[in-house]
Amino acid sequence: MRLATLLMYDGNPRTAADQVVALEKAGLDSVWVAEAYGFDSPTLMGYLAAKTETVQIGSGILNIYSRTPGALLQTAAGLDNVSGGRAILGIGVSGPQVIEGFHGVPYRRPMARTAEVVEIIRSGLRREPLTADGEFHLPLTKDDGAVTGLGKPLKLLTRPERDTIPIWIAALGPRNVEQTAQIADGWIPHLFHPEKSHLVWGDALAAGNAERQEGLAPLRVMAGGMVAIGEGPETKALLDLARPIFALYVGGMGAKGKNFYNDVARAYGYEQEAEEIQDLYLSGKKKEAEALIPAEWLEAANLVGPESCVKERIAAFGEAGVTDLNITPVSDDPAATVARVKEWVS
């Protein structure tokens, strides 16, 4: 099991990036940079590439609507070059509120668009001329809306560091997860409950893996949560620090009836809580929404408690198929926490 961590999109990214150097020395394998509708992640990823030596650097995630496949190809190839072959391209469909509200792009046919983006990027990294006739039209003709009709198939001008870069997909819906297991190098679920994940995604993963594209290594899976190691109630109380994140996603990341994270909560068996959390959050009662996050879910999705408890959670994530444990250390010495967990997963 490899160790990963996610840099959040709020706060000062330079400060967070500076901490990665110490975490790298402690044994961190990959760092992921979120974007949402905050700072763009490629800028920070390039900054990380200059400050680190061995840690893999992933986008967690770039949406597939606001950048063309060609732009995603350029970004992946450029980051892989400046990092010396350490880039991971994490992509996803985000959600209608961000795509249509922040970027002003129609949110349509997410699965077809995802599959075509992956195909175009992989072709582009092999320096094949970019062509497509599905969700995208490359080159664009006058019949497709071109103004001049002068477009022609072009290949990447520069030679990439590698002719293949790992592509990971953030997906939650069963059909999206099935497709991810078919075409991606890795899968990024969110708010992952190891003991209940099979209820939501077991069939989808099995179906997707049965049709996995030839030549791909086994699907990697990244999930995890907050890590705090210690005895006593004061350590367990740290689980409350995760409540705002859970409430944000279950209650506020999407509209009523169109919130993928709320759907996952319901699929875990928290139907009533999911309904009430969303109602409270959308009406501005965020603290009340946070209080309704099930303690069972918080305990399962995070690694908080005595050493024996944290080891137990690591084992649970592993049994659920997680290959890359995504941890957020909550301690006075995050690097020491990473080093300690690294010993347990090695």
Stockholm file with secondary structure:
# STOCKHOLM 1.0

chainA/1-346         MRLATLLMYDGNPRTAADQVVALEKAGLDSVWVAEAYGFDSPTLMGYLAAKTETVQIGSGILNIYSRTPGALLQTAAGLDNVSGGRAILGIGVSGPQVIEGFHGVPYRRPMARTAEVVEIIRSGLRREPLTADGEFHLPLTKDDGAVTGLGKPLKLLTRPERDTIPIWIAALGPRNVEQTAQIADGWIPHLFHPEKSHLVWGDALAAGNAERQEGLAPLRVMAGGMVAIGEGPETKALLDLARPIFALYVGGMGAKGKNFYNDVARAYGYEQEAEEIQDLYLSGKKKEAEALIPAEWLEAANLVGPESCVKERIAAFGEAGVTDLNITPVSDDPAATVARVKEWVS
#=GR chainA/1-346 SS CEEEEEECSSSCHHHHHHHHHHHHHHTCCEEEECCTTSSCHHHHHHHHHHHCSSCEEEESCEESSSSCHHHHHHHHHHHHHHTTSCEEEEEECCCHHHHHHTSCCCCCCHHHHHHHHHHHHHHHHTTCCCCEESSSEESCCGGGTCSSCCCCCCCCSSCCSCSCCCEEEECCSHHHHHHHHHHCSEEECSSCCTTTHHHHHHHHHHHHHHTCCTTCCCCEEEEEEEEEECSSHHHHGGGGGGHHHHHIIIIISSBTTBCHHHHHHHHTTCHHHHHHHHHHHHTTCHHHHHHTSCHHHHHHHSEEESHHHHHHHHHHHHHTTCSEEEEEECSSCHHHHHHHHHHHHC
#=GC SS_cons         CEEEEEECSSSCHHHHHHHHHHHHHHTCCEEEECCTTSSCHHHHHHHHHHHCSSCEEEESCEESSSSCHHHHHHHHHHHHHHTTSCEEEEEECCCHHHHHHTSCCCCCCHHHHHHHHHHHHHHHHTTCCCCEESSSEESCCGGGTCSSCCCCCCCCSSCCSCSCCCEEEECCSHHHHHHHHHHCSEEECSSCCTTTHHHHHHHHHHHHHHTCCTTCCCCEEEEEEEEEECSSHHHHGGGGGGHHHHHIIIIISSBTTBCHHHHHHHHTTCHHHHHHHHHHHHTTCHHHHHHTSCHHHHHHHSEEESHHHHHHHHHHHHHTTCSEEEEEECSSCHHHHHHHHHHHHC
//
